[in-house]
């Protein structure tokens, strides 16, 4: 018999199971397994033989987590069926399992329950969800319009300039538009986009899609609502736009300078072409994953700069990975405020809540810990250099997809490590930690304070 106020055991287990973070993590894991099964079918490969289970799992995880890292060539190993499966997995991963589920719920029943609304909020991370149904509809519509525009621009270029057949041009355009907007990083060409390094039409279209998808839906909607009134922009919008621009410019300058004399990357290009290649590579570190230069031939300093940019990643609630531009921006605002001894962190005449500051610190520290631990393990398992192992680890954790060329050479244990990093990076460090926790505990008392020495 239960005492007054005691929660039944079955109810406690039910509440534990339906925690939104666990449902989101479980949803992504389920789609990964379904994608692995589809890619394991004989007709998913060009040879008609079943793919290696590790390759199928790795590719499905990379597609759902919109990472872009591969152990086999996308265009040569997988059939058109396999490539379509990868494209669908990228689309599902980009929009989010809970967002897609909410869309299907709306279409099927025209009603949205309280639990469905709560799960959609947890996945989309929107700051104003008074009408979840309308927001989900707008997200799906915005994604469709963006991908259509990108596909049209790419299709015209493929057909007119590169004389691809209409069918091939449309197919490649749709695949790359989905991959670009969702920051997937997969390409039907085994050299990614290196053949288009001097083509501004292709490079800028792909880069624009990656940046747009990586900004995040709340930022895009805020800009559409208040594009004439910047004073009304959310703190999220201000930080995302400011630091996205700073990182893009910084990355462009740094990568162009470090690679300008490298004959294997930018050495043979003209000045404007080097700047285009530098900008494209910098934009891809937002979590885009395409490359127009050979990243395996980049100098060590370029690999380190790229690793730092990838670690930051894209915007919150966007299709990019990493610790997020918002997290990096908050830390950047917190540092001078702490140095000056100011009691509040202020962004655009608005103070940032302490809870947001603690969350930014937690995400950054968890990210550093995961990357450091995985780097040490892979160094112990392989003979590759630190810069290349770090590059691969950060690319996986930030779901970026750029590669230093060592992924395919990793042992099976290394492949599983990369799979874990991609999954953890997509679901999010805090979401994953919350999903694994047994339950949330609320402390009903306050302990006395005691200051300690810091530094």
Secondary structure, DSSP 8 states (H G I E B T S, - for coil): ---TT---HHHHHHHHHT-HHHHHHHHHHHHHHHHHHHHTSGGGBTTSS---HHHHHHHHHHHHTT----SS-HHHHB-HHHHHHHHHHHHHHHH-HHHHHHHHHHHHHS---HHHHHHHHHHH--S--TTHHHHHHHHHHHHHHHHHHHHHHHHHHHHHTS---HHHHHHHHHHHHHHHHTT----SSTTTTGGGTT-HHHHHHHHHHHHHHHH-HHHHHHHHHHTT-GGG--HHHHHHHHHHHHHHHHHHHHHHHHHTT-TTTTTTS-HHHHHHHHHHHHHHTTTT---SS-GGG--HHHHHHHHHHHHH-S-TTSS--SS-HHHHHHHHHHHHHHHHT-SS-EETTEE--HHHHHHHHHHHHHHHHHHHHHHHHHHHH----HHHHHHHHHHHHTT-----S-TTTS-HHHHHHHHHHHHHHHH-HHHHHHHHSS------S----------
